[in-house]
Amino acid sequence: MRRLNKKSLALKTVKALDAFPKIPEGYQETTSSGGGVSILCFLLIIVLVITEFHYYSATDMHYEYEVDSDFTSKVKITIDITVATRCQAIGADILDLTNQGVTQFGRLQEEATYFDLSKNQRAYWEMIQSINTYIKEEYHLVHKLLWKTGYVAFPNKLPPREDKPKGEPDACRFHGSLLVHKLAGNFHITAGKSVQGLGGHAHLSLFGNEDKLNFSHRIENFSFGEGTPGIMNPLDGDEKWTNSTRQMYQYFIKVVPTMVDTKSAHLDTHQYSVTERARVIDHTSGSHGVIGIYFKYDISGLKVHVTEQHKSYWQFMVRLCGIVGGIFATSGMLHSLVSFFIDVVCCRYSLGKYQERSEFHLNSQVPFVQLRTYDDNEINTEGDSSSTLHVLPPEEESEKRLYS
């Protein structure tokens, strides 16, 4: 018995602490306006829950900056560029701060070709240019999409030529990869072949006729590191034309080491920004220099760490509870407001004062009761037959009404 008493006492204590009192169903009243508001609330909850689910199922890109402590590794430079001059008259070379030349970093292949593209090649090249130009201009808007979807730069390799032009090839294509130190350097294409002597580096031209040199060029690929989804190479798809034989092109490149950790890739690579300049060499007017194409690059000491992360599961649950609870709390106020306007439309409110509906009608068939009043003399008179209560039918006293 004591255990039962303790148990009942505990249950009563728990019931007393109930923060969610229940209303008997007999005291509840349902209305059409309340049902309409409930349907709208349930639909809104479903839409918001689906939206939140899609939002939290997506990932965010996080960028962190740190000091690059890796000084011993090499940087891979991939080059594919075509110059509108024959291979015999020009040469490509690369130098870094240690004055080491291309022989220490690798060798680019030289291929005689035609600078003018065929019809199909030109159409393909213009498509590449339009895609790369749009991505470069709108990169700040689409870079997250590029990282998440695993987009890699559009393949810039031109399709085979469908026709063979007449005459000898008038251009030279330099393509291949070089492994360089993490130091500032200079890759250049200029007149003559590179010669590494005791005194330093030089280009030796066997023809000595610079009036036939044309440094119009087309860059199919110029990248640092491995190709990674989300990283765009600003120079890909670039093309320069000139009629001058004394033209000098300069590209100033800032290379940033990048560690990528996304669903699409997990590797170390590099991305870069570029500033370009073009001018005609004319010593008489004070424009000095050596004609050619120069890519001056500098590698940053900071590294960018790109990671793809999911949003917090607990944050999703909190927002979900906030949505459901907020809509239910607001629906009560909305229902009261809708009921108020319905009552106003139905003329149940007049100037803010509530008027009850009349319980009787003129054409009602319910008998009316007529009460007589008496003074003191009439009440004290014994046997007075007039001290009676008369109940009259409605057809005899139709105009005598009593309203409570």
Disulfide bonds with the S-S distance in Angstrom:
Cys87-Cys172 2.12
